[in-house]
Amino acid sequence: MSCRLFYCRGLTRWTIPTSIPSIYNKSTSQHWGLPRRIVRAATHTASHATDTSVVPNQRIRNIGISAHIDHGKTTLTERILYYAGRIEQIHEVRGRDGVGATMDSMELERQRGITIRSAATYIDWNGYQVNIIDTPGHVDFTIEVERALRVLDGAVLVLCGVGGVQSQTLTVNRQLTRYEVPCIAFINKLDRMWGDADRVLQQLRTRLNHNAAMVTLPVGREAEFIGVVDLIKQRMVQFEGRHGERLVYSAVPEALRDRTRAARRELIERVADVDEEIGDLFLADSEPTESQLYAAIRRAVIRRTFTPVFVGSALKNKGVQTLLDGVVNFLPDPSERDHSAMSVRDGVADSDSRTPLDPSRDADNPFVALAFKLDASSHGQLSYIRVYQGALRRGESVTNSRTRSRTRIQRLVRLHADQLTDTEWARAGDIVAIHGVDCAASGDTLTRGGSEEVTMEGMFVPEPVVSLSVTPNNRAASEKFSRGLARFQREDPTLRVAYDREYKETVMSGMGELHLEVYAQRLEREFGCAVTLGQPRVAFRETLTERVAFDFLHKKQSGGRGQYGRVKGYVEPMENSTYNEFLDSTSGLNIPKNFIPHIRSGFLSGCESGPLIGHKLSGIRMVLQDGASHPVDSNDIAFTLAGLGALRQVIDLAMDATAVSVVEPVMRVEVSAPTEFQDAAVHLISLRSGSIDSVYPAQELFSIEATVPLNDMFGFSASLRSCTQGKGEFTMEYSHYSPCRTSVLETLLEKFRSPRGRK
């Protein structure tokens, strides 16, 4: 193999072997009679040779590490980086050295000891390139998990050997299902008191409905946990050395052989239920070979019909290397996931018309990528992208399929936490970042080379449930205040900022109090703007309880060209109260199609304020069935006002029929504490109008799952600490909207009817 270097615009040519980087002597000024600067140029060219440097899809894994808060995701990622040679020292999340874990690069993360935003890195493991995204575990930052899983090919679901399946574990499992992401499981913290892998495995089967079985078996319990048994290779693995970096293999101890045989038999049975080849062997009472079992587990994982379970303790440096082997052996490569793009017609994505994307790493294919995360760090603006088809080279231009804007990419980088490494190419299957270009919003599709008329499906963005007023302490910092909030909104789709004209204050809305507190602290740290947060506000919503028909005519004539627009249809309630929907069921040309988006716009603008308490109308669907237009007087404004007027007509009719109601957000709450405090915790939930769904006793601990109105959850943390002597903890996440209780509704109505409450 050789590379050709053209010098002086092609007038002179040298051909130099690509092995030149290894044989070039830096101490000499010339080599083969060539000037040193020419050899240097050839060295750079050889290091970027595209023919040999392209990693095949089969050697790539894109994975995320997700779990409930404090289940050990970041600690696990730190060990992965160390064993793969990516870092030279291990630092703990709350380490005494004050450095903090590599992936927690934000100062706030190190101070609080939690992951706030997802971070990307990459390693090489046994010849495989593994791109990793470490995600937060707190429910307030669930959007970070959402957009990471949107672009990943596989995931590691981490479960605590003590806590087992908890509330955010359920959320992550729903996200894995939403994006059909194959996963493997890792039961962590088995060195801790009450750590029990068998109990967690049963929870994985019963509470998450996974067809799961162990592929590694723990050796010893709690403080005596010393290693694992590999059930496929039928050998014991111990992790020796200062950080468990040296693996020692030995025969399975006599005391564990019966348990090993039973666990391996269960593994084969579980795989046989979902794989035809192993099923035939099982029915014939034949033992599958190692290669057959590896291949069958991989097929089942990719089909999402089986979840292999690994065990270990990341903090005690046990079981991490066997987990990494499972990542490359069982999780899919980019070519084993099917992806498609929607066609764009007249600026609107057509979900019924999809184009399969070619996952091959061929630069000749049209380029398609999804920008899934924006981050403005100390390095400048970063747009994280996942490439689904084709390739992008530094210096080329891309088109944003939403805005139709065209941008030249000056710099492509690969990410290792907050460190950037320049790269020349990004190919299908790669996760990279575009540096220094403010080119896309989270969820935008970037295209080039003939693929401009397609767009990727976006990600699910949950609605905010808590609002706080936020005021800068120094009015002189108002510009920094506005700039900071604008940037945060671009980074985080779940953060909403609005100005309340009645109270003359800025209101931040997000996923929880912690979510909003973090952004208040970031305003001070990153923009030098200290702020004061007000009292929490709950996102109450107004909705309809029955279908109401409309027939509205907007007609205005004031000399010359007037306004004319007529709409007919109905508005009905939906089961989901978090959004509104507009459906065009018209046929013919009574309403020209170019006016339909403006009717929708008028409808949505009318949903911003409801008639009962002034909160947003939500959970309703407008179905447009017919209408009329005028060849001269009909225009965009006329049909916008017609859509708005139709909704107001519906509200008036619904108010007369008492068909408008107020709904409030209900949270899914999980409380964990020592067993002696179970009665106190149950009583505390009952006092807050909660409904207990289930109680899970677990040796010395218990776990309660309940649903509680968000309006009653403020101050719950202090009350729980008080009744459990500081030993209880809880998590909560949005569950659903339900009709508002009478006492709360009366308070809201009184407040709205007061002169200061009405908007």
LOPAMAR-999685 format. One line per field, with one value per residue (C-alpha): x, y, z. Coordinates in nm, 2 decimals. Example, Ala and Ser with C-alpha at 12.3 -4.5 7.8 and 13.67 -1.06 7.14 Angstrom:
LOPAMAR-999685
east <- 1.23/1.37
north <- -0.45/-0.11
up <- 0.78/0.71
***
This chain:
LOPAMAR-999685
east <- 0.00/0.13/0.01/0.08/0.18/0.14/0.36/0.36/0.00/0.08/0.40/0.61/0.51/0.66/0.52/0.60/0.51/0.24/0.47/0.67/0.54/0.72/1.05/1.09/1.38/1.29/1.66/1.74/1.66/1.60/1.49/1.52/1.65/1.32/1.29/1.18/0.86/0.76/0.81/0.61/0.32/0.34/0.33/0.01/-0.14/-0.06/-0.21/-0.54/-0.54/-0.90/-0.85/-0.70/-0.83/-1.20/-1.32/-1.58/-1.93/-1.87/-1.60/-1.82/-2.05/-2.25/-2.38/-2.53/-2.50/-2.83/-2.98/-3.16/-2.97/-2.68/-2.68/-2.32/-2.33/-2.05/-1.83/-1.87/-1.78/-1.47/-1.35/-1.43/-1.21/-0.93/-0.93/-0.94/-0.63/-0.83/-0.73/-0.43/-0.59/-0.92/-1.11/-1.43/-1.75/-1.71/-1.34/-1.12/-0.88/-1.14/-1.08/-1.40/-1.49/-1.37/-1.72/-1.85/-1.66/-1.90/-1.81/-2.17/-2.17/-1.86/-2.00/-2.34/-2.20/-2.46/-2.45/-2.64/-2.58/-2.48/-2.12/-1.96/-1.64/-1.48/-1.25/-1.09/-1.16/-1.00/-1.00/-1.36/-1.43/-1.69/-1.86/-2.01/-2.26/-2.29/-2.63/-2.78/-2.99/-3.21/-3.55/-3.52/-3.26/-3.44/-3.42/-3.05/-3.13/-3.40/-3.19/-2.89/-3.10/-3.26/-2.92/-2.76/-2.75/-2.74/-2.74/-2.62/-2.89/-2.73/-2.91/-2.81/-2.77/-2.94/-3.20/-3.29/-3.55/-3.65/-3.86/-3.60/-3.52/-3.88/-3.85/-3.53/-3.69/-3.98/-3.73/-3.54/-3.88/-3.98/-3.67/-3.64/-3.28/-3.13/-2.97/-2.77/-2.80/-2.53/-2.61/-2.38/-2.28/-2.28/-2.01/-2.26/-2.46/-2.79/-2.67/-2.86/-2.82/-3.10/-3.36/-3.27/-3.29/-3.64/-3.73/-3.59/-3.82/-4.14/-4.13/-3.96/-4.09/-3.75/-3.67/-3.34/-3.08/-2.73/-2.43/-2.20/-2.26/-2.14/-1.88/-1.94/-2.18/-2.15/-1.79/-1.69/-1.77/-1.45/-1.52/-1.76/-1.83/-1.85/-2.15/-2.07/-1.70/-1.77/-1.47/-1.42/-1.28/-1.11/-0.99/-0.65/-0.41/-0.45/-0.75/-0.86/-0.68/-0.53/-0.78/-0.71/-0.90/-0.95/-1.18/-1.52/-1.48/-1.65/-1.89/-2.02/-2.05/-2.41/-2.52/-2.32/-2.48/-2.83/-2.77/-2.62/-2.92/-3.15/-2.96/-2.99/-3.36/-3.43/-3.24/-3.40/-3.74/-3.66/-3.40/-3.48/-3.13/-3.08/-3.44/-3.39/-3.07/-3.26/-3.54/-3.28/-3.12/-2.79/-2.55/-2.48/-2.12/-1.97/-1.99/-2.35/-2.45/-2.27/-2.43/-2.78/-2.76/-2.65/-2.94/-3.19/-3.04/-3.06/-3.43/-3.49/-3.62/-3.35/-3.14/-2.81/-2.73/-2.37/-2.28/-2.01/-1.90/-1.76/-1.64/-1.45/-1.32/-1.49/-1.69/-1.63/-1.41/-1.65/-1.93/-1.72/-1.67/-2.05/-2.09/-1.88/-2.01/-2.39/-2.48/-2.55/-2.32/-2.46/-2.54/-2.76/-3.02/-3.27/-3.31/-3.52/-3.58/-3.91/-3.97/-4.03/-4.30/-4.38/-4.18/-4.38/-4.24/-4.45/-4.44/-4.61/-4.33/-4.00/-3.66/-3.44/-3.09/-2.78/-2.55/-2.24/-1.95/-1.94/-1.86/-2.05/-2.39/-2.59/-2.51/-2.78/-2.72/-2.92/-2.82/-2.93/-2.76/-2.63/-2.37/-2.20/-1.89/-1.56/-1.46/-1.75/-2.06/-2.08/-2.35/-2.35/-2.45/-2.50/-2.43/-2.68/-2.58/-2.28/-1.99/-1.89/-1.55/-1.42/-1.47/-1.78/-2.12/-2.45/-2.81/-3.05/-3.37/-3.59/-3.45/-3.31/-3.00/-2.66/-2.35/-1.99/-1.83/-1.50/-1.42/-1.52/-1.43/-1.45/-1.54/-1.38/-1.59/-1.48/-1.18/-1.19/-0.99/-1.00/-1.11/-1.11/-1.41/-1.74/-1.90/-2.22/-2.23/-2.01/-2.10/-1.90/-1.95/-1.95/-1.74/-1.79/-2.10/-2.44/-2.61/-2.88/-3.13/-3.17/-3.35/-3.26/-3.15/-2.84/-2.81/-2.60/-2.54/-2.89/-3.06/-3.20/-3.56/-3.56/-3.57/-3.51/-3.78/-3.72/-3.72/-3.99/-3.98/-4.18/-4.37/-4.25/-4.44/-4.29/-4.26/-4.06/-4.03/-3.67/-3.54/-3.18/-3.04/-2.88/-3.08/-2.75/-2.70/-3.03/-2.84/-2.64/-2.97/-3.15/-2.85/-2.80/-3.17/-3.17/-2.87/-3.01/-3.34/-3.15/-2.95/-3.25/-3.59/-3.76/-3.67/-3.92/-3.90/-4.19/-4.27/-4.57/-4.71/-4.96/-4.69/-4.42/-4.17/-3.99/-4.11/-3.89/-4.06/-3.89/-3.90/-3.86/-3.72/-3.36/-3.38/-3.45/-3.21/-2.93/-3.00/-3.02/-2.67/-2.54/-2.66/-2.44/-2.14/-2.13/-2.28/-2.20/-2.57/-2.70/-3.08/-3.35/-3.61/-3.97/-4.22/-4.29/-4.59/-4.78/-4.86/-5.24/-5.42/-5.78/-5.95/-6.28/-6.48/-6.70/-6.71/-6.83/-6.91/-6.83/-6.94/-6.76/-6.75/-6.50/-6.60/-6.48/-6.54/-6.40/-6.38/-6.15/-6.02/-6.18/-6.14/-6.34/-6.29/-6.54/-6.46/-6.67/-6.58/-6.56/-6.32/-6.29/-6.09/-5.80/-5.66/-5.32/-5.35/-5.00/-5.05/-5.30/-5.37/-5.51/-5.65/-5.75/-6.04/-6.15/-6.20/-6.23/-6.12/-6.38/-6.07/-5.75/-5.48/-5.25/-5.48/-5.49/-5.17/-5.31/-5.63/-5.41/-5.20/-5.52/-5.64/-5.31/-5.28/-5.63/-5.51/-5.27/-5.53/-5.84/-6.17/-6.17/-5.83/-5.63/-5.40/-5.34/-5.60/-5.45/-5.55/-5.79/-5.81/-5.96/-6.10/-6.16/-6.43/-6.54/-6.55/-6.57/-6.34/-6.38/-6.18/-6.08/-6.12/-5.98/-5.62/-5.38/-5.50/-5.86/-5.83/-5.60/-5.87/-6.13/-5.94/-5.91/-6.28/-6.39/-6.21/-6.36/-6.70/-6.64/-6.53/-6.84/-7.06/-6.86/-6.89/-7.26/-7.27/-7.01/-6.79/-6.46/-6.26/-5.92/-5.66/-5.35/-5.02/-4.98/-4.64/-4.51/-4.33/-4.10/-4.00/-3.72/-3.63/-3.54/-3.83/-3.90/-4.02/-4.27/-4.58/-4.46/-4.39/-4.73/-4.90/-4.69/-4.80/-5.17/-5.16/-5.05/-5.35/-5.14/-5.25/-5.02/-4.98/-4.74/-4.50/-4.18/-4.01/-3.64/-3.47/-3.38/-3.53/-3.87/-3.98/-4.32/-4.46/-4.74/-4.90/-4.93/-5.05/-4.75/-4.92/-4.89/-4.52/-4.35/-4.17/-4.20/-3.82/-3.80/-4.11/-3.96/-3.63/-3.81/-4.02/-3.73/-3.45/-3.28/-3.26/-3.54/-3.50/-3.75/-3.77/-4.05/-4.14/-4.44/-4.71/-5.03/-5.29/-5.60/-5.91/-5.83/-5.96/-6.25/-6.06/-5.77/-6.01/-6.19/-5.85/-5.75/-6.09/-6.07/-5.72/-5.81/-6.12/-5.93/-5.81/-5.44/-5.50/-5.69/-5.48
north <- 0.00/0.35/0.70/0.96/1.31/1.59/1.89/2.23/2.18/1.86/1.96/1.72/1.39/1.15/0.81/0.72/0.40/0.45/0.28/0.60/0.71/0.41/0.45/0.82/0.94/1.28/1.35/1.37/1.67/1.47/1.12/0.95/1.28/1.46/1.78/1.70/1.91/1.69/1.38/1.53/1.60/1.24/1.12/1.31/1.19/0.83/0.86/0.96/0.71/0.62/0.28/0.11/0.32/0.25/0.03/-0.22/-0.22/-0.57/-0.41/-0.13/-0.11/0.19/0.14/0.34/0.27/0.34/0.28/0.42/0.69/0.55/0.21/0.26/0.36/0.62/0.40/0.12/0.35/0.46/0.09/0.03/0.32/0.20/-0.16/-0.05/0.17/0.49/0.64/0.58/0.62/0.54/0.82/0.78/0.98/1.11/1.03/1.18/1.31/1.56/1.48/1.30/1.04/1.11/1.12/1.37/1.66/1.93/2.09/2.06/1.69/1.64/1.86/1.68/1.34/1.27/1.27/1.57/1.54/1.25/1.22/1.03/0.84/0.56/0.27/-0.02/-0.36/-0.67/-0.50/-0.36/0.01/0.07/0.41/0.47/0.72/0.74/0.88/1.03/0.82/1.09/1.12/1.50/1.45/1.17/1.36/1.28/0.91/0.96/1.11/0.88/0.57/0.72/0.69/0.39/0.03/-0.14/-0.07/-0.20/-0.19/-0.16/-0.28/-0.25/-0.59/-0.43/-0.20/-0.41/-0.27/0.08/0.36/0.49/0.14/0.11/0.44/0.33/-0.01/0.18/0.39/0.08/-0.06/0.27/0.27/-0.11/-0.11/-0.45/-0.47/-0.68/-0.65/-0.60/-0.66/-0.43/-0.38/-0.75/-0.68/-0.48/-0.61/-0.76/-0.78/-1.07/-1.14/-1.41/-1.17/-0.90/-1.15/-1.24/-0.87/-0.84/-1.12/-1.02/-0.64/-0.57/-0.88/-0.98/-1.33/-1.32/-1.56/-1.53/-1.59/-1.52/-1.65/-1.47/-1.66/-1.56/-1.31/-0.96/-0.90/-1.26/-1.19/-1.29/-1.35/-1.50/-1.82/-1.80/-2.03/-2.06/-2.15/-2.32/-2.17/-1.94/-1.59/-1.40/-1.04/-0.98/-0.69/-0.35/-0.26/-0.61/-0.57/-0.93/-1.21/-1.55/-1.85/-2.17/-2.47/-2.43/-2.51/-2.84/-2.65/-2.45/-2.73/-2.82/-2.46/-2.40/-2.69/-2.58/-2.22/-2.33/-2.56/-2.26/-2.04/-2.30/-2.35/-1.97/-1.94/-2.25/-2.09/-1.81/-1.97/-2.25/-2.40/-2.43/-2.54/-2.83/-2.93/-2.90/-3.13/-3.38/-3.36/-3.25/-3.01/-2.70/-2.60/-2.27/-2.12/-2.23/-2.09/-1.76/-1.73/-1.81/-1.56/-1.29/-1.36/-1.35/-1.03/-0.85/-0.97/-0.84/-1.18/-1.26/-1.06/-1.21/-1.10/-1.04/-0.99/-0.80/-0.50/-0.21/-0.04/-0.35/-0.41/-0.74/-0.85/-0.55/-0.73/-1.01/-0.75/-0.59/-0.93/-0.95/-0.61/-0.72/-1.07/-1.01/-0.65/-0.56/-0.37/-0.07/-0.29/-0.52/-0.25/-0.13/0.24/0.45/0.81/0.98/1.17/1.54/1.68/2.06/2.09/1.83/1.48/1.19/0.91/0.67/0.71/0.58/0.51/0.24/0.37/0.18/0.12/0.04/0.27/0.37/0.74/0.73/0.69/1.01/1.14/1.13/1.20/1.30/1.58/1.44/1.67/2.03/2.13/2.47/2.39/2.57/2.44/2.62/2.50/2.12/1.94/1.56/1.36/1.00/0.91/0.66/0.66/0.78/0.98/1.33/1.48/1.79/2.09/1.96/2.12/1.97/2.08/2.10/1.93/2.14/2.49/2.42/2.61/2.49/2.49/2.41/2.18/2.33/2.07/1.72/1.58/1.26/1.29/1.16/1.33/1.70/1.62/1.66/1.47/1.59/1.34/1.38/1.15/1.05/0.74/0.55/0.41/0.68/0.91/1.23/1.60/1.91/2.17/2.55/2.55/2.66/2.45/2.24/2.20/1.88/1.63/1.79/1.59/1.68/1.56/1.60/1.44/1.39/1.31/1.66/1.55/1.31/1.35/1.12/1.05/1.27/1.17/1.17/1.48/1.47/1.77/1.98/1.92/2.18/2.56/2.82/3.19/3.30/3.65/3.78/3.93/4.21/4.39/4.48/4.11/4.09/4.04/3.75/3.61/3.61/3.47/3.19/3.08/3.09/2.86/2.62/2.59/2.50/2.23/2.09/2.04/1.97/2.32/2.58/2.96/3.20/3.55/3.60/3.94/3.95/3.89/4.05/3.76/3.50/3.14/2.83/2.50/2.16/1.80/1.87/2.10/1.95/2.01/2.38/2.42/2.29/2.55/2.82/2.72/2.70/3.06/3.17/2.95/2.98/3.33/3.51/3.58/3.48/3.43/3.38/3.10/3.14/2.89/2.58/2.58/2.28/2.24/2.20/2.16/2.21/1.96/1.86/1.57/1.51/1.57/1.91/2.00/2.34/2.53/2.87/3.14/3.42/3.70/4.05/4.32/4.67/4.79/4.64/4.28/4.13/3.81/3.49/3.14/2.88/2.56/2.26/1.96/1.87/1.87/1.56/1.46/1.22/0.97/1.14/1.48/1.60/1.73/1.84/1.71/1.84/1.60/1.70/1.48/1.71/1.59/1.80/2.16/2.35/2.45/2.47/2.26/2.55/2.69/2.38/2.46/2.80/2.65/2.42/2.72/2.91/2.60/2.56/2.93/2.91/2.63/2.85/2.96/2.78/2.92/2.79/2.87/3.02/2.72/2.56/2.34/2.00/1.65/1.75/1.67/1.90/1.71/1.93/1.78/2.05/2.43/2.69/2.95/3.26/3.31/3.66/3.72/3.39/3.42/3.28/3.52/3.45/3.08/3.13/3.33/3.08/2.80/3.02/3.11/2.75/2.65/2.95/2.84/2.49/2.62/2.83/2.53/2.30/2.55/2.56/2.18/2.17/1.96/2.14/2.00/2.06/1.78/1.76/1.57/1.25/1.12/0.77/0.76/0.49/0.50/0.28/0.25/0.00/-0.24/-0.09/0.24/0.07/0.17/0.53/0.56/0.41/0.67/0.95/0.86/0.83/1.18/1.32/1.17/0.89/0.55/0.26/0.02/-0.23/-0.31/-0.51/-0.64/-0.72/-0.86/-0.55/-0.30/-0.24/-0.06/0.11/0.21/0.46/0.74/1.08/1.41/1.64/1.93/1.72/1.62/1.95/1.91/1.53/1.48/1.65/1.46/1.13/1.20/1.30/0.98/0.74/0.90/1.01/0.65/0.68/0.79/0.83/0.90/1.02/1.06/1.18/0.91/1.07/1.34/1.28/1.49/1.75/1.70/1.92/2.10/2.18/2.29/2.54/2.69/2.73/2.88/3.13/3.23/3.28/3.48/3.72/4.04/3.94/3.58/3.65/3.69
up <- 0.00/-0.08/-0.06/-0.33/-0.23/-0.49/-0.44/-0.61/-0.74/-0.91/-1.09/-0.89/-0.75/-0.49/-0.40/-0.04/0.15/0.41/0.67/0.68/1.03/1.19/1.00/0.98/1.18/1.34/1.40/1.03/0.83/0.51/0.41/0.07/-0.05/0.03/0.25/0.61/0.57/0.27/0.47/0.75/0.51/0.38/0.74/0.81/0.49/0.57/0.92/0.76/0.48/0.43/0.27/0.58/0.87/0.82/1.11/0.97/1.12/1.27/1.50/1.63/1.93/2.03/2.38/2.67/3.04/3.22/3.56/3.86/4.05/4.27/4.11/4.00/3.63/3.65/3.88/3.63/3.33/3.52/3.55/3.19/3.09/3.31/3.20/2.83/2.89/2.83/3.16/3.38/3.73/3.88/4.05/4.25/4.22/4.58/4.61/4.88/4.62/4.51/4.14/4.07/3.81/3.45/3.30/3.56/3.41/3.53/3.86/3.98/3.92/4.13/4.40/4.42/4.35/4.07/3.69/3.55/3.18/2.96/2.85/2.56/2.53/2.33/2.40/2.22/2.37/2.21/1.87/1.90/1.90/2.17/2.18/2.52/2.66/3.04/3.13/3.45/3.68/3.84/3.69/3.66/3.39/3.20/2.87/2.87/2.88/2.62/2.35/2.42/2.37/2.06/1.88/2.04/1.92/2.26/2.63/2.96/3.22/3.56/3.87/4.23/4.41/4.71/4.58/4.27/4.03/4.13/3.98/3.73/3.63/3.51/3.32/3.15/3.06/2.89/2.70/2.59/2.47/2.30/2.08/2.06/2.20/2.28/2.62/2.86/3.24/3.51/3.87/4.06/4.43/4.52/4.78/4.99/5.28/5.16/4.80/4.64/4.27/4.26/4.40/4.15/3.87/3.98/3.98/3.63/3.52/3.71/3.72/3.39/3.20/3.07/2.96/3.16/3.29/3.44/3.22/3.51/3.86/4.18/4.39/4.76/4.91/5.04/5.19/5.08/4.71/4.54/4.17/3.92/3.73/3.36/3.28/2.91/2.94/3.28/3.46/3.76/3.70/3.98/3.96/4.11/4.13/4.29/4.07/3.96/3.63/3.63/3.55/3.70/3.55/3.74/3.76/3.93/4.30/4.41/4.64/4.34/4.08/4.15/4.15/3.83/3.65/3.75/3.65/3.31/3.26/3.33/3.09/2.81/2.88/2.86/2.53/2.39/2.44/2.19/1.96/1.72/1.69/2.07/2.11/1.88/2.07/2.40/2.28/2.16/2.50/2.34/2.49/2.28/2.21/2.33/1.99/1.94/2.27/2.20/1.86/2.00/2.28/2.04/1.80/2.09/2.23/1.90/1.86/2.22/2.33/2.59/2.84/2.95/3.31/3.43/3.80/3.98/4.19/4.00/4.32/4.42/4.06/4.00/3.70/3.47/3.21/3.17/3.12/2.84/2.68/2.69/2.52/2.22/2.21/2.24/2.16/1.79/1.56/1.36/1.06/1.27/1.35/1.09/1.05/0.81/0.73/0.65/0.33/0.35/0.13/0.13/0.45/0.63/0.73/0.59/0.84/0.59/0.34/0.47/0.31/0.45/0.54/0.43/0.73/0.53/0.59/0.22/0.16/-0.17/0.00/0.07/0.41/0.69/1.05/1.36/1.59/1.93/2.18/2.20/2.45/2.50/2.70/2.76/2.42/2.25/2.08/2.03/1.84/1.90/1.59/1.51/1.15/1.00/0.63/0.42/0.55/0.63/0.59/0.76/0.54/0.37/0.40/0.54/0.51/0.81/0.68/0.92/0.85/0.50/0.61/0.47/0.70/0.63/0.89/1.00/1.27/1.35/1.69/1.89/2.26/2.58/2.85/2.82/2.60/2.22/1.96/1.60/1.33/0.95/0.88/1.03/0.88/0.92/1.27/1.43/1.71/1.69/1.75/1.52/1.69/1.68/1.45/1.58/1.31/1.47/1.74/1.94/1.71/1.38/1.08/0.88/0.52/0.21/-0.13/-0.25/0.08/0.15/0.12/0.42/0.79/1.09/1.34/1.65/2.02/2.28/2.50/2.82/2.93/3.23/3.56/3.80/3.75/3.95/3.92/3.87/3.92/3.88/4.20/4.01/3.74/3.57/3.49/3.29/2.96/3.11/3.25/2.92/2.73/2.98/2.98/2.60/2.58/2.84/2.65/2.33/2.52/2.71/2.54/2.88/3.01/2.92/3.00/2.98/3.10/3.32/3.22/3.52/3.79/3.58/3.64/3.45/3.50/3.45/3.40/3.42/3.53/3.91/4.17/4.14/3.76/3.81/4.10/3.88/3.61/3.87/3.99/3.64/3.57/3.85/3.78/3.40/3.34/3.67/3.73/4.07/4.08/4.33/4.29/4.39/4.52/4.31/4.08/3.95/3.58/3.62/3.29/3.16/2.93/2.79/2.92/2.61/2.24/2.12/1.76/1.60/1.29/1.29/1.03/1.04/0.81/0.81/0.55/0.59/0.23/-0.02/0.03/0.35/0.55/0.51/0.65/0.76/0.95/1.06/1.28/1.65/1.94/2.16/2.47/2.45/2.70/2.71/2.88/2.80/2.45/2.19/1.84/1.52/1.26/0.90/0.78/0.50/0.14/-0.17/-0.20/0.01/0.22/0.01/0.16/0.21/0.47/0.69/0.88/0.97/1.11/1.32/1.44/1.55/1.74/1.92/2.01/2.17/2.39/2.57/2.83/2.95/3.08/3.44/3.60/3.31/3.27/2.93/2.76/2.70/2.61/2.33/1.96/1.69/1.39/1.09/0.87/0.63/0.57/0.31/0.15/-0.07/-0.39/-0.29/0.08/0.21/0.33/0.60/0.87/0.81/0.86/1.16/1.33/1.21/1.40/1.71/1.69/1.65/1.97/2.16/2.03/2.16/2.50/2.53/2.45/2.68/2.97/2.93/2.95/3.24/3.01/3.11/3.39/3.56/3.58/3.79/3.74/3.95/4.03/4.06/4.39/4.53/4.89/5.04/5.41/5.68/5.76/6.11/5.94/5.70/5.89/5.92/5.55/5.46/5.69/5.54/5.18/5.29/5.45/5.11/4.92/4.79/4.66/4.74/4.45/4.59/4.88/4.82/5.14/5.09/5.40/5.61/5.36/5.21/4.90/4.84/4.50/4.51/4.31/4.47/4.33/4.26/4.45/4.77/4.72/4.81/5.14/5.12/5.15/5.49/5.62/5.51/5.68/6.00/6.02/5.93/6.13/5.81/5.67/5.41/5.05/4.77/4.40/4.19/3.82/3.62/3.58/3.44/3.47/3.67/3.76/4.02/4.37/4.48/4.76/4.53/4.25/4.48/4.58/4.21/4.12/4.40/4.31/3.94/4.01/4.23/4.06/4.08/3.97/3.65/3.34
***
